[in-house]
Amino acid sequence: MLTSGDVAELDLGPPAGREAGFRHPAVVVTAQRILDAEPNVVQVVPLTTTIRGFGSEVLVEPDDSNGLEQPSAAQCQHVRAVSIGRVDRIRGNVGAVTLTQIRDVIGLVLDIPS
């Protein structure tokens, strides 16, 4: 079962334009109450090791908990829904603080009032 904040290894498929694509780790941002109902689709934010410093990205440093090997940027501008079948494995979890930062930036990207 997935948990909010999990770093999932998945295949995003071939990209169009500047989309994130192919195999990437991504942070599961779906609310835990939705995940507890075992949905067929979850919302994720892809991670990239190309750090651009965009305001729409959140830096995630590697640690034992998240399973990342390099500093990565959570690309909140690329939030998307994916089939649960795309998830290959779970590397770890980014934790509550980083997950909150990611969700806050998603709110800014989508112009959702806080």
Biotite code that builds the C-alpha atoms (Angstrom):
import biotite.structure as struc

atoms = struc.array([
    struc.Atom([0.000, 0.000, 0.000], chain_id="A", res_id=1, res_name="MET", atom_name="CA", element="C"),
    struc.Atom([1.230, 3.484, -0.846], chain_id="A", res_id=2, res_name="LEU", atom_name="CA", element="C"),
    struc.Atom([1.743, 6.233, 1.711], chain_id="A", res_id=3, res_name="THR", atom_name="CA", element="C"),
    struc.Atom([1.676, 9.989, 1.081], chain_id="A", res_id=4, res_name="SER", atom_name="CA", element="C"),
    struc.Atom([5.250, 11.150, 0.527], chain_id="A", res_id=5, res_name="GLY", atom_name="CA", element="C"),
    struc.Atom([6.489, 7.825, -0.847], chain_id="A", res_id=6, res_name="ASP", atom_name="CA", element="C"),
    struc.Atom([9.227, 8.047, -3.458], chain_id="A", res_id=7, res_name="VAL", atom_name="CA", element="C"),
    struc.Atom([7.921, 5.700, -6.137], chain_id="A", res_id=8, res_name="ALA", atom_name="CA", element="C"),
    struc.Atom([9.953, 4.417, -9.061], chain_id="A", res_id=9, res_name="GLU", atom_name="CA", element="C"),
    struc.Atom([7.709, 4.543, -12.134], chain_id="A", res_id=10, res_name="LEU", atom_name="CA", element="C"),
    struc.Atom([7.562, 4.805, -15.897], chain_id="A", res_id=11, res_name="ASP", atom_name="CA", element="C"),
    struc.Atom([5.918, 8.029, -17.060], chain_id="A", res_id=12, res_name="LEU", atom_name="CA", element="C"),
    struc.Atom([5.977, 6.954, -20.697], chain_id="A", res_id=13, res_name="GLY", atom_name="CA", element="C"),
    struc.Atom([7.324, 8.963, -23.633], chain_id="A", res_id=14, res_name="PRO", atom_name="CA", element="C"),
    struc.Atom([7.237, 12.708, -22.957], chain_id="A", res_id=15, res_name="PRO", atom_name="CA", element="C"),
    struc.Atom([5.654, 15.335, -25.182], chain_id="A", res_id=16, res_name="ALA", atom_name="CA", element="C"),
    struc.Atom([7.448, 18.673, -25.309], chain_id="A", res_id=17, res_name="GLY", atom_name="CA", element="C"),
    struc.Atom([9.016, 19.539, -21.939], chain_id="A", res_id=18, res_name="ARG", atom_name="CA", element="C"),
    struc.Atom([7.084, 16.964, -19.899], chain_id="A", res_id=19, res_name="GLU", atom_name="CA", element="C"),
    struc.Atom([8.881, 14.645, -17.527], chain_id="A", res_id=20, res_name="ALA", atom_name="CA", element="C"),
    struc.Atom([8.949, 11.200, -19.063], chain_id="A", res_id=21, res_name="GLY", atom_name="CA", element="C"),
    struc.Atom([10.418, 7.727, -19.108], chain_id="A", res_id=22, res_name="PHE", atom_name="CA", element="C"),
    struc.Atom([11.607, 6.131, -15.821], chain_id="A", res_id=23, res_name="ARG", atom_name="CA", element="C"),
    struc.Atom([11.715, 8.537, -12.904], chain_id="A", res_id=24, res_name="HIS", atom_name="CA", element="C"),
    struc.Atom([11.295, 8.531, -9.192], chain_id="A", res_id=25, res_name="PRO", atom_name="CA", element="C"),
    struc.Atom([8.272, 10.585, -8.176], chain_id="A", res_id=26, res_name="ALA", atom_name="CA", element="C"),
    struc.Atom([6.739, 11.697, -4.886], chain_id="A", res_id=27, res_name="VAL", atom_name="CA", element="C"),
    struc.Atom([3.211, 10.450, -4.186], chain_id="A", res_id=28, res_name="VAL", atom_name="CA", element="C"),
    struc.Atom([1.191, 13.532, -3.161], chain_id="A", res_id=29, res_name="VAL", atom_name="CA", element="C"),
    struc.Atom([-2.289, 11.966, -2.990], chain_id="A", res_id=30, res_name="THR", atom_name="CA", element="C"),
    struc.Atom([-3.994, 12.438, 0.397], chain_id="A", res_id=31, res_name="ALA", atom_name="CA", element="C"),
    struc.Atom([-3.572, 9.468, 2.729], chain_id="A", res_id=32, res_name="GLN", atom_name="CA", element="C"),
    struc.Atom([-7.329, 9.051, 3.183], chain_id="A", res_id=33, res_name="ARG", atom_name="CA", element="C"),
    struc.Atom([-7.588, 8.510, -0.594], chain_id="A", res_id=34, res_name="ILE", atom_name="CA", element="C"),
    struc.Atom([-4.633, 6.099, -0.617], chain_id="A", res_id=35, res_name="LEU", atom_name="CA", element="C"),
    struc.Atom([-6.240, 4.119, 2.206], chain_id="A", res_id=36, res_name="ASP", atom_name="CA", element="C"),
    struc.Atom([-9.160, 3.406, -0.158], chain_id="A", res_id=37, res_name="ALA", atom_name="CA", element="C"),
    struc.Atom([-6.687, 1.798, -2.608], chain_id="A", res_id=38, res_name="GLU", atom_name="CA", element="C"),
    struc.Atom([-7.377, 3.970, -5.679], chain_id="A", res_id=39, res_name="PRO", atom_name="CA", element="C"),
    struc.Atom([-6.522, 2.959, -9.253], chain_id="A", res_id=40, res_name="ASN", atom_name="CA", element="C"),
    struc.Atom([-4.966, 6.380, -9.940], chain_id="A", res_id=41, res_name="VAL", atom_name="CA", element="C"),
    struc.Atom([-2.652, 8.497, -7.755], chain_id="A", res_id=42, res_name="VAL", atom_name="CA", element="C"),
    struc.Atom([-1.157, 11.970, -8.045], chain_id="A", res_id=43, res_name="GLN", atom_name="CA", element="C"),
    struc.Atom([2.627, 12.255, -8.258], chain_id="A", res_id=44, res_name="VAL", atom_name="CA", element="C"),
    struc.Atom([5.316, 14.889, -8.665], chain_id="A", res_id=45, res_name="VAL", atom_name="CA", element="C"),
    struc.Atom([8.331, 13.695, -10.705], chain_id="A", res_id=46, res_name="PRO", atom_name="CA", element="C"),
    struc.Atom([11.847, 14.124, -9.342], chain_id="A", res_id=47, res_name="LEU", atom_name="CA", element="C"),
    struc.Atom([14.862, 15.109, -11.414], chain_id="A", res_id=48, res_name="THR", atom_name="CA", element="C"),
    struc.Atom([18.559, 15.396, -10.607], chain_id="A", res_id=49, res_name="THR", atom_name="CA", element="C"),
    struc.Atom([18.739, 18.436, -12.908], chain_id="A", res_id=50, res_name="THR", atom_name="CA", element="C"),
    struc.Atom([18.423, 21.245, -10.372], chain_id="A", res_id=51, res_name="ILE", atom_name="CA", element="C"),
    struc.Atom([17.194, 24.388, -12.133], chain_id="A", res_id=52, res_name="ARG", atom_name="CA", element="C"),
    struc.Atom([16.233, 26.468, -9.106], chain_id="A", res_id=53, res_name="GLY", atom_name="CA", element="C"),
    struc.Atom([12.724, 27.206, -10.421], chain_id="A", res_id=54, res_name="PHE", atom_name="CA", element="C"),
    struc.Atom([10.218, 28.502, -7.874], chain_id="A", res_id=55, res_name="GLY", atom_name="CA", element="C"),
    struc.Atom([7.982, 25.598, -8.884], chain_id="A", res_id=56, res_name="SER", atom_name="CA", element="C"),
    struc.Atom([10.511, 23.031, -7.644], chain_id="A", res_id=57, res_name="GLU", atom_name="CA", element="C"),
    struc.Atom([11.353, 21.782, -4.148], chain_id="A", res_id=58, res_name="VAL", atom_name="CA", element="C"),
    struc.Atom([14.877, 20.543, -3.409], chain_id="A", res_id=59, res_name="LEU", atom_name="CA", element="C"),
    struc.Atom([15.002, 17.047, -1.890], chain_id="A", res_id=60, res_name="VAL", atom_name="CA", element="C"),
    struc.Atom([18.328, 16.020, -0.387], chain_id="A", res_id=61, res_name="GLU", atom_name="CA", element="C"),
    struc.Atom([19.160, 12.298, -0.373], chain_id="A", res_id=62, res_name="PRO", atom_name="CA", element="C"),
    struc.Atom([18.963, 10.466, 2.944], chain_id="A", res_id=63, res_name="ASP", atom_name="CA", element="C"),
    struc.Atom([18.389, 6.972, 4.311], chain_id="A", res_id=64, res_name="ASP", atom_name="CA", element="C"),
    struc.Atom([14.627, 7.565, 4.546], chain_id="A", res_id=65, res_name="SER", atom_name="CA", element="C"),
    struc.Atom([13.875, 8.661, 0.966], chain_id="A", res_id=66, res_name="ASN", atom_name="CA", element="C"),
    struc.Atom([16.154, 6.255, -0.894], chain_id="A", res_id=67, res_name="GLY", atom_name="CA", element="C"),
    struc.Atom([17.510, 8.939, -3.231], chain_id="A", res_id=68, res_name="LEU", atom_name="CA", element="C"),
    struc.Atom([21.175, 8.839, -4.233], chain_id="A", res_id=69, res_name="GLU", atom_name="CA", element="C"),
    struc.Atom([21.546, 12.447, -5.427], chain_id="A", res_id=70, res_name="GLN", atom_name="CA", element="C"),
    struc.Atom([20.003, 15.834, -4.621], chain_id="A", res_id=71, res_name="PRO", atom_name="CA", element="C"),
    struc.Atom([16.786, 16.054, -6.636], chain_id="A", res_id=72, res_name="SER", atom_name="CA", element="C"),
    struc.Atom([14.144, 18.627, -7.505], chain_id="A", res_id=73, res_name="ALA", atom_name="CA", element="C"),
    struc.Atom([10.474, 17.786, -7.033], chain_id="A", res_id=74, res_name="ALA", atom_name="CA", element="C"),
    struc.Atom([8.955, 19.259, -10.209], chain_id="A", res_id=75, res_name="GLN", atom_name="CA", element="C"),
    struc.Atom([5.664, 20.559, -8.804], chain_id="A", res_id=76, res_name="CYS", atom_name="CA", element="C"),
    struc.Atom([4.819, 22.123, -12.175], chain_id="A", res_id=77, res_name="GLN", atom_name="CA", element="C"),
    struc.Atom([4.591, 18.543, -13.522], chain_id="A", res_id=78, res_name="HIS", atom_name="CA", element="C"),
    struc.Atom([2.060, 17.183, -10.997], chain_id="A", res_id=79, res_name="VAL", atom_name="CA", element="C"),
    struc.Atom([0.032, 14.482, -12.709], chain_id="A", res_id=80, res_name="ARG", atom_name="CA", element="C"),
    struc.Atom([-2.276, 11.548, -12.195], chain_id="A", res_id=81, res_name="ALA", atom_name="CA", element="C"),
    struc.Atom([-0.873, 8.110, -13.002], chain_id="A", res_id=82, res_name="VAL", atom_name="CA", element="C"),
    struc.Atom([-2.236, 4.600, -12.898], chain_id="A", res_id=83, res_name="SER", atom_name="CA", element="C"),
    struc.Atom([-1.166, 2.641, -9.852], chain_id="A", res_id=84, res_name="ILE", atom_name="CA", element="C"),
    struc.Atom([0.083, 0.059, -12.350], chain_id="A", res_id=85, res_name="GLY", atom_name="CA", element="C"),
    struc.Atom([2.922, 2.423, -13.345], chain_id="A", res_id=86, res_name="ARG", atom_name="CA", element="C"),
    struc.Atom([4.483, 2.139, -9.874], chain_id="A", res_id=87, res_name="VAL", atom_name="CA", element="C"),
    struc.Atom([7.334, -0.386, -9.950], chain_id="A", res_id=88, res_name="ASP", atom_name="CA", element="C"),
    struc.Atom([8.673, -0.050, -6.410], chain_id="A", res_id=89, res_name="ARG", atom_name="CA", element="C"),
    struc.Atom([8.953, 2.305, -3.447], chain_id="A", res_id=90, res_name="ILE", atom_name="CA", element="C"),
    struc.Atom([12.405, 3.728, -2.679], chain_id="A", res_id=91, res_name="ARG", atom_name="CA", element="C"),
    struc.Atom([11.453, 5.434, 0.591], chain_id="A", res_id=92, res_name="GLY", atom_name="CA", element="C"),
    struc.Atom([9.527, 8.457, 1.835], chain_id="A", res_id=93, res_name="ASN", atom_name="CA", element="C"),
    struc.Atom([10.367, 12.177, 1.802], chain_id="A", res_id=94, res_name="VAL", atom_name="CA", element="C"),
    struc.Atom([8.760, 12.783, 5.217], chain_id="A", res_id=95, res_name="GLY", atom_name="CA", element="C"),
    struc.Atom([6.122, 15.205, 6.443], chain_id="A", res_id=96, res_name="ALA", atom_name="CA", element="C"),
    struc.Atom([8.161, 18.426, 6.166], chain_id="A", res_id=97, res_name="VAL", atom_name="CA", element="C"),
    struc.Atom([9.199, 17.925, 2.533], chain_id="A", res_id=98, res_name="THR", atom_name="CA", element="C"),
    struc.Atom([5.743, 16.630, 1.575], chain_id="A", res_id=99, res_name="LEU", atom_name="CA", element="C"),
    struc.Atom([4.185, 19.789, 3.040], chain_id="A", res_id=100, res_name="THR", atom_name="CA", element="C"),
    struc.Atom([6.642, 21.952, 1.080], chain_id="A", res_id=101, res_name="GLN", atom_name="CA", element="C"),
    struc.Atom([5.761, 20.107, -2.137], chain_id="A", res_id=102, res_name="ILE", atom_name="CA", element="C"),
    struc.Atom([2.018, 20.442, -1.508], chain_id="A", res_id=103, res_name="ARG", atom_name="CA", element="C"),
    struc.Atom([2.419, 24.156, -0.724], chain_id="A", res_id=104, res_name="ASP", atom_name="CA", element="C"),
    struc.Atom([4.208, 24.729, -4.055], chain_id="A", res_id=105, res_name="VAL", atom_name="CA", element="C"),
    struc.Atom([1.543, 22.727, -5.903], chain_id="A", res_id=106, res_name="ILE", atom_name="CA", element="C"),
    struc.Atom([-0.988, 25.106, -4.338], chain_id="A", res_id=107, res_name="GLY", atom_name="CA", element="C"),
    struc.Atom([0.963, 28.071, -5.690], chain_id="A", res_id=108, res_name="LEU", atom_name="CA", element="C"),
    struc.Atom([1.276, 26.519, -9.150], chain_id="A", res_id=109, res_name="VAL", atom_name="CA", element="C"),
    struc.Atom([-2.477, 25.848, -9.264], chain_id="A", res_id=110, res_name="LEU", atom_name="CA", element="C"),
    struc.Atom([-3.360, 29.200, -7.618], chain_id="A", res_id=111, res_name="ASP", atom_name="CA", element="C"),
    struc.Atom([-5.155, 27.509, -4.736], chain_id="A", res_id=112, res_name="ILE", atom_name="CA", element="C"),
    struc.Atom([-5.619, 29.956, -1.824], chain_id="A", res_id=113, res_name="PRO", atom_name="CA", element="C"),
    struc.Atom([-3.922, 28.847, 1.403], chain_id="A", res_id=114, res_name="SER", atom_name="CA", element="C"),
])
